[in-house]
Amino acid sequence: MKKKSWITVAAAGVISLVLSVNAFAGYVFWEPLTYFNSETWHKADGYSNGGMFNCTWRANNAGFTNDGKLKLGLTSSAYNRFDCGEYQSKYTYGYGLYEVSMKPAKNTGIVSSFFTYTGPSYGTQWDEIDIEFLGKDTTKVQFNYFTNGVGGHEKVVNLGFDASTGFHTYAFDWQPGYIKWYVDGVLKHTATTNIPSTPGKIMMNIWNGTGVDAWLGSYNGANPLYAEYDWLKYTSN
């Protein structure tokens, strides 16, 4: 993974955005995820994606811990009714390096994720790049992408550790001719065909599935469950 020099810009002791200009990087967006910055982030609230998503997004399910981490929750307000959390950027980002330090939740039937997304609801084609943890086995991570709604590029990688027990850095380098996925700085997978090109929002979420037991395993109703995110970083071309 290429490292690029960057300059920290701080305001009132809180770092929310880092800009860097050099021969290689246009800028760096650094987010420590210590508090809710409503100027750059949105909490999904009051609706459901439907289909395989067996929960409703609730703003209260996206909060922050006392030690400064984003905490997305999967909870239940009544029998067989579930709420989940999603945190998404207000702006879109294109080619570049996307990094996150996170700890997914562990339980059958659920997903914890970090990804970029854009689609018809934003007036574009459906382009997406995924890092997904299936809670049924958090010793593995799944990489995937969609270009104009065409997916089928799933790649499951053995991590050699249980991701749910601690924070690790996961990343993808998205370029016009390839996507490269990394774990703790080590290249794990490369895709080179039908690469997406539309800038998308940076998203993180946790959710429980329905009707996709062959993929996620059967959700057993266990709650509350939490995925935590320590920081994220985007380095443009």
C-alpha positions in Angstrom: 0.0 0.0 0.0 1.5 3.3 -1.0 1.9 5.9 1.7 1.6 9.6 0.9 2.7 12.6 2.8 0.0 14.7 4.3 -0.5 17.9 6.5 -2.9 18.0 9.4 -5.3 20.9 9.6 -6.9 21.1 13.1 -9.6 23.4 14.4 -10.5 23.7 18.1 -8.4 20.7 18.9 -10.5 18.4 16.8 -9.3 17.0 13.5 -12.1 16.5 11.0 -10.5 17.1 7.7 -7.0 16.8 6.4 -5.9 18.3 3.2 -2.7 17.4 1.4 -1.3 18.5 -1.9 1.7 16.9 -3.6 2.7 15.3 -6.8 0.7 12.2 -6.1 -2.3 13.0 -4.0 -5.0 15.6 -4.6 -6.1 15.7 -1.0 -6.7 13.5 2.0 -10.0 13.3 3.9 -9.3 12.1 7.4 -12.1 11.4 9.8 -11.3 10.3 13.4 -15.0 9.3 14.0 -15.0 10.8 17.5 -18.3 12.8 17.2 -21.2 13.4 14.8 -20.2 16.0 12.3 -23.5 16.9 10.6 -21.7 19.0 7.9 -20.1 15.9 6.4 -22.0 12.9 7.6 -25.6 11.7 7.7 -27.3 9.1 9.9 -29.8 7.0 8.0 -33.2 7.3 9.8 -36.7 6.0 9.6 -36.7 3.8 6.5 -35.8 0.3 5.4 -33.9 -0.9 2.3 -36.4 -3.8 2.2 -35.5 -7.0 0.3 -32.9 -8.9 2.3 -32.7 -6.1 5.0 -34.6 -7.2 8.0 -34.5 -3.9 9.9 -35.2 -0.2 9.9 -32.4 2.4 10.0 -32.5 4.5 13.1 -30.4 7.6 13.8 -30.1 6.5 17.5 -28.4 3.3 16.3 -25.4 5.4 15.2 -23.6 6.8 18.2 -20.2 7.4 19.6 -18.3 5.7 22.5 -16.7 7.6 25.4 -13.3 6.7 24.0 -14.1 8.2 20.6 -15.3 5.5 18.2 -18.3 5.3 16.0 -20.7 2.5 17.3 -23.4 1.1 15.0 -26.0 -1.0 16.7 -28.5 -3.7 15.8 -31.3 -3.7 18.3 -34.9 -4.7 18.8 -37.8 -2.5 19.9 -40.4 -5.2 20.0 -40.7 -8.9 19.2 -39.3 -9.7 15.7 -38.8 -6.0 15.0 -35.3 -4.8 14.5 -33.5 -1.5 14.2 -30.0 -1.0 12.7 -27.4 1.7 12.1 -25.9 3.3 9.0 -23.5 6.2 8.7 -22.9 7.8 5.3 -21.0 10.7 3.9 -22.9 13.6 2.5 -20.3 14.0 -0.3 -19.2 11.6 -3.0 -15.6 10.4 -3.6 -14.0 8.9 -6.7 -10.8 7.1 -7.5 -8.3 6.7 -4.6 -7.4 4.8 -1.5 -10.1 4.1 1.1 -9.0 2.9 4.6 -10.9 2.1 7.7 -10.0 0.8 11.2 -13.0 -1.2 12.4 -14.2 -4.1 14.5 -17.3 -6.0 13.1 -20.0 -7.7 15.1 -20.1 -11.5 15.5 -23.4 -13.4 15.1 -25.0 -15.5 12.5 -27.3 -13.8 10.0 -25.8 -10.3 10.1 -23.4 -8.0 8.1 -21.0 -5.3 9.2 -19.6 -3.2 6.4 -17.5 -0.4 4.9 -18.2 0.5 1.3 -18.8 3.1 -1.4 -22.2 3.4 -3.0 -24.1 5.4 -5.6 -27.3 4.5 -7.4 -30.7 5.5 -8.9 -31.8 7.2 -5.7 -28.9 9.6 -6.3 -29.6 10.0 -10.0 -26.7 7.7 -11.1 -26.1 4.1 -12.1 -25.5 1.6 -9.3 -21.8 1.5 -8.6 -20.5 0.0 -5.4 -17.3 -1.3 -3.8 -17.5 -3.5 -0.6 -15.7 -4.7 2.4 -18.2 -6.9 4.2 -18.0 -9.1 7.3 -20.5 -11.9 7.6 -21.1 -12.3 11.3 -21.4 -16.1 11.0 -17.6 -16.3 10.5 -15.6 -13.2 11.4 -12.3 -15.0 10.7 -13.0 -14.1 7.0 -13.8 -11.0 5.1 -15.8 -10.7 1.8 -14.8 -8.3 -1.0 -17.2 -7.4 -3.8 -18.2 -4.7 -6.3 -21.0 -3.7 -8.6 -20.8 -1.8 -11.9 -24.1 -0.4 -13.3 -25.8 -3.0 -11.1 -23.8 -6.0 -12.2 -22.1 -7.8 -9.3 -21.1 -11.4 -8.8 -17.5 -10.6 -7.9 -17.5 -11.9 -4.4 -14.2 -12.9 -2.9 -14.0 -14.4 0.6 -10.5 -14.2 2.2 -9.2 -15.9 5.3 -7.9 -13.4 7.7 -5.8 -15.5 10.1 -7.5 -13.8 13.1 -11.0 -13.1 14.4 -11.9 -9.6 13.2 -14.6 -9.2 15.9 -12.0 -9.3 18.8 -10.0 -6.2 17.8 -9.5 -3.3 15.4 -7.6 -3.9 12.2 -7.1 -1.7 9.1 -9.0 -2.7 5.9 -8.6 -0.8 2.6 -9.3 -0.8 -1.1 -7.4 1.2 -3.8 -9.9 2.0 -6.5 -8.3 3.0 -9.9 -9.7 3.2 -13.5 -8.2 -0.3 -14.3 -8.4 -2.1 -11.0 -9.5 -2.4 -7.4 -7.0 -3.8 -4.8 -8.1 -4.8 -1.3 -5.8 -4.8 1.7 -5.8 -6.0 5.2 -3.4 -4.4 7.7 -1.4 -3.1 4.6 -1.1 -6.5 3.0 -2.6 -7.0 -0.5 -5.3 -9.7 -0.4 -7.2 -9.5 -3.7 -7.2 -7.6 -7.0 -10.0 -7.1 -9.6 -9.4 -5.9 -13.1 -12.6 -6.4 -15.1 -15.6 -4.1 -15.5 -14.4 -1.7 -12.8 -16.9 0.9 -11.6 -16.3 4.6 -12.4 -19.0 6.7 -10.7 -18.1 8.6 -7.5 -20.0 7.3 -4.5 -20.7 8.0 -0.9 -18.6 6.4 1.9 -20.9 4.2 4.0 -20.7 2.0 7.1 -23.6 -0.1 8.4 -24.7 -3.1 10.4 -27.9 -5.1 9.5 -29.6 -8.4 9.8 -30.7 -10.4 6.8 -33.8 -12.3 5.8 -34.3 -14.8 3.0 -30.5 -15.0 2.5 -29.7 -17.8 4.9 -27.4 -19.5 2.3 -25.2 -16.4 2.3 -25.4 -15.0 5.9 -26.8 -18.0 7.9 -30.1 -17.7 9.7 -30.5 -14.7 12.0 -31.4 -15.9 15.5 -32.7 -12.6 16.9 -29.7 -12.0 19.1 -29.4 -8.3 20.1 -28.0 -5.8 20.8 -25.0 -6.3 18.5 -22.4 -3.6 17.6 -19.9 -2.8 15.0 -17.3 -0.2 15.9 -15.2 2.1 13.7 -12.1 3.9 15.0 -11.2 6.1 12.0 -11.3 6.3 8.2 -9.2 7.9 5.5 -9.6 8.7 1.9 -6.6 9.6 -0.3 -7.6 10.9 -3.8 -5.5 10.4 -6.9 
